[in-house]
Amino acid sequence: MTEPSELQPRDKIAGVAIDVVIRIGLLFLVIYFCFFVIAPFLTVIIWGAILAVILYPVQQWLAARFGGRGGLASGLIVFLGLAVTLIPSFMLGTATFESLRFLEAGLTDGSIKIPPPPDGIADWPLIGQQLNAFWELASNNLQAALGEVKPQVAAVVKSMLRASAGMGLAILQFAASIIVAGLLFGPGEALVATLRALECRIVGRRNSHFVDLTSVTVQNVAQGVIGVALLQAILASIGYLAVDFPFGAALSALVLLLSILNLGPTLPVFLSIIYGWSIMDTLPAIIFTIYMIPVGLLDNFMRPIIVARGLPVPIAVMFIGVAGGALTGGLLGLFIGPIVLAVGYQLFSAWIAVSDADANPPETTVTSDD
């Protein structure tokens, strides 16, 4: 028969286990509800933190020029950031709206005229006859031609509206992120100290360098994105100016924008090459092609090199982080991907080092007293 004294330790262990399970469950419940509340603003908060890390040296430089008034420096950065983000967006939206109104009015009163198709289109293979017939109809009766492609036009309009709505939401999120970054400048040092304390609790003091690693990675990614984008735009503008390419300035600006947004300037560059072969002689076209192909692909190779600069992480890891993060998360993933892989690589390396030290303890020499 079991004695009560033998059951008492089991009861204590069971009570402690139940207590631990309840505490962990409550902790995860609180974490879940916190995440549930901030989930709609998570993208804005992450972008705000990234912008705060990127612009913190600028804020410190301005604060020193303003006599140590960090609030004034933060306010100036937020004001300039909102101005640069919202004013061009508003002007572009207004111009687009006016253009659409002009197009609608022209289609309604018939003032928009389509010239007749040039000679030779009907002789094009596969699509020549259909394209020539549709072009003829559009030049004679534009509304009838649009009526024939009404489903396609409606689909294109819906896609454009969705893209415009998405772009508008992205602009508003970025503007909100600038404000969040401005709010983070003030308690920045306290937040970093809190993150360092949390890092020590999680990984120990010996490996507590991941906050610095994250900061350096974000700075390198920012330099890689903006620096490579500027370099591509400058090189593209040199190529367009050398051959007097039509709309070269606009194409250079498009290269800069697409590179910053991590969409890649490959498409406009290669379309420029194709169009260049139709307007240039053979030798200039060959030289233009040889020059522009590396310009269009430059970001794929330069960004990982710049991101890995000064980091204790192999460039192959950074290349996978940049490429994989960009493919899965777009521009935000371009920042998060290298950070996650860099921290993961450092954690794995620290774990391997500890395992090797445990498996091969240092030999101790025993000296005997003569």
Residue pairs with C-beta under 8 A, 6 or more apart in sequence:
38 45
43 173
43 332
44 173
44 176
44 177
44 180
45 180
46 332
46 336
47 173
47 174
47 177
47 180
47 181
47 332
48 176
48 177
48 178
48 179
48 180
48 181
48 183
48 184
49 180
49 181
49 184
50 177
50 218
50 222
50 335
51 81
51 177
51 178
51 180
51 181
52 180
52 181
52 184
52 185
52 188
53 214
53 215
53 218
53 219
54 218
54 219
54 222
55 77
55 181
55 185
56 185
56 188
58 77
59 70
59 73
59 74
59 77
59 185
60 73
62 72
62 73
62 76
62 77
63 69
63 70
63 72
63 73
65 73
66 72
66 73
70 185
70 186
71 186
73 185
74 182
74 185
74 186
75 182
77 181
77 182
77 185
78 178
78 179
78 181
78 182
81 175
81 178
81 181
81 182
82 175
82 178
82 179
85 171
85 174
85 175
85 178
86 171
86 175
89 168
89 171
93 168
96 164
103 112
105 111
106 112
107 142
107 143
107 146
110 142
110 143
112 142
113 139
113 142
114 135
114 138
114 139
114 142
114 145
115 139
116 135
116 136
116 139
117 131
117 132
117 135
117 136
117 139
121 128
121 131
121 132
121 135
122 128
122 129
122 132
124 131
134 145
134 148
137 144
137 145
137 148
138 145
138 146
146 153
184 191
192 211
195 211
196 208
196 211
199 208
199 210
199 211
200 208
203 210
203 347
203 350
206 350
207 346
207 347
207 350
209 346
210 343
210 346
210 347
213 311
213 312
213 342
213 343
213 346
214 339
214 342
214 343
216 310
216 311
217 307
217 311
217 338
217 339
217 342
218 335
218 339
220 306
220 307
220 308
220 309
220 310
220 311
220 338
221 303
221 307
221 322
221 334
221 335
221 338
222 335
223 306
224 302
224 303
224 304
224 306
224 307
224 322
225 259
225 260
225 262
225 303
225 331
225 334
226 260
227 306
228 259
228 298
228 299
228 302
228 303
228 306
229 255
229 256
229 259
229 260
229 299
230 256
231 298
231 302
232 255
232 256
232 259
232 265
232 295
232 296
232 298
232 299
233 252
233 253
233 255
233 256
233 259
234 252
235 295
235 298
236 251
236 252
236 255
236 265
236 269
236 292
236 295
237 248
237 249
237 252
239 245
239 288
239 291
239 292
239 295
240 248
240 249
240 251
240 252
240 272
241 248
242 288
242 291
243 276
243 280
243 284
243 288
245 251
245 272
245 276
246 279
251 268
251 272
254 265
254 268
255 265
255 268
255 269
255 295
258 264
258 265
258 267
258 268
259 265
259 299
261 331
262 326
262 330
262 331
262 334
264 296
264 299
264 300
265 295
265 296
265 299
266 296
266 297
269 292
269 293
269 295
269 296
270 296
272 292
273 288
273 289
273 292
273 293
276 284
276 285
276 288
276 289
277 285
277 289
280 288
300 323
303 322
304 315
304 318
304 319
304 322
304 323
305 315
307 318
307 321
307 322
307 338
308 314
308 315
308 317
308 318
308 319
311 318
311 342
312 346
313 341
313 342
313 345
313 346
314 345
317 341
317 342
317 345
318 338
318 341
318 342
320 341
321 337
321 338
321 339
321 340
321 341
321 342
322 334
322 337
322 338
323 337
324 333
324 337
324 341
325 333
325 334
325 335
325 336
325 337
325 338
325 340
326 333
326 334
326 337
327 333
328 337
329 336
329 337
